Amino acid sequence: MSNKSAPSKIKTLRCPTCRNIVLATGEDFPFCSDRCRRIDLGKWASGDYKISSPIQDPDLLEELARSNKHNRQNDDDVN
């Protein structure tokens, strides 16, 4: 019986900014560098990236509708 251990696979991914290959053990993972990390952060901060999904909660939808109606009435009062 062999006592050899199976070679461990190092997980690799692509940097989301520049698409270079990145090792999961890298210091800046999942990015290839601090530069790419900062570029990505800037895109989030400037609104280039958004996480959106439809609102499913009926109570929240009703509250948002009331809030929007109230805001429109305030806008009309100002003008």
Secondary structure, DSSP 4 states (H G I P E B T S, - for coil): ---PPPPPPPPEEE-TTT--EEETTSTTTTSSSHHHHHHHHHHHHHTSS--------HHHHHHHHHHHHHHHHHHHHH-
